[in-house]
Amino acid sequence: MPKMKRDKETAVTKSFHALKALVFSTVLVLGSAACKPGANAQPGEVNFEIETVSEGFNRPWGMTFLPGDGRLLVTERPGTLKLVDPQSGEASLISGVPEVHAQGQGGLLDVAVHPEFAREPWVYLTWAGGGDGGSATFLGRGLLDLAARALSNFEVLHVAGPFAASNAHYGSRIVFDQRGYLYMTVGDRNDKNWADHPSQDLTVYHGKTLRFHADGSIPNDNPFVGDPEALDAIYSYGHRNSQGMAVHPDTGEIWQNEHGEFNGDEINVIRAGGNYGWPIATYAVDYRTRQRFAPTPPEVPGTIAPVYWWEADHPEGFPPSGFAFYEGDAFPAWRGHALMGNLAHRYLGLFAIDGRTHEVAQVGRLLDGRGWRIRDVAVGPEDGFVYVLIDGDNVPLIRLRPAE
């Protein structure tokens, strides 16, 4: 069994209630600067230790805890699913995983479990799967037999076509909301057809957020049900590539992050039927020309502006990944905050968020300077520790716990 390793680090942070006056008074003074780097607050400090939970993961992508069990499931993009015991560090393979298209950004992606897992032990997976014309983002589920370490009765619930030759921008996070609906993000597949972009086309699934019942059927109150020019599963559209999604613990709203073209990265609160602008309204600029190729969302009627964004002239931007709200007991100062992985700049961002007003301020850079691309983040339901997946080959699953 792997030996647990610990390392101490000081995190820049402060409780939301204590810094709310500072952060949001700054918002009032600076206006839209709340959505720019200048709005960062100057918080206090929380000491934590970095502990290696388990090692040897190959391109891990998503994780979720088994309710009432303490163990967690971790996906690896080459096509493996592992059951991890955070006490011993043991990681064992789960069989019955579908075949995946592990090319480029594709492979086995996110994982979630049924809201009533004790009664219905379904495990949900998203993955890039091959087909006629290339690949697409798939959603499926299987029954988990813990004793056999296997998924059985596996079924494909949805294929977010059309199949495309691109091996990029699959999305794809999945979450259940507080009412038991299942949400799935689908990327725009890196389509460069700006004049007729699939993210604005309601007859294809690319660049969308989809909503389902737990069995994969489509809710009757989805916003485009009954519209002959739109697909019933679509919940929101105008997205580029959302790789982080979480349910706000107080409001129940769906929050997402999204990659911009060159900076222009976003945090959005998802509304039924909402158009989030890509690529007709965006704060991003073209990778090649470094010129803005579209007006901003406030300039385009019918599009929804992000609640927080990184401007094109930001020195770093924030290429985002996993996203989680902190509601644990281990770090009381972090309650009400959000944690979000940063891929290119290799740290875990800490954000003060008001779930009612949607005001956001980045207040910390955790794990900065360690060279880790952060792929996903989750909060342990029993211990309240922060679990972090590192992107790469032969990488660890780590956790942040209060310093002794």
Secondary structure by P-SEA (a helix, b strand, c coil): cccbbbbbbbbbccccccaaaaaaaaaaaacccccccccccbbbbbbbbbbbcccccccccccccccccccbbbbbccbbbbbbcccccbbbbbcccccccccccccccbbbbcccccccbbbbbbbbbbcccbbbbbbbbbbbccccccccccccccccccccccccccbbbbbbcccbbbbbbbcccccccccccccccccccccbbbbbcccccccccccccccccccccccccccccccccccccccccccccccccccccbbbbbccccccccccccccccccccccccccccccccbbbbcbbbcccccccccccbbbbbbcccccccccbbbbbbcccbbbbbbbbcccccccccccccccccccccccccccccccbbbbbbbccccccccccccc
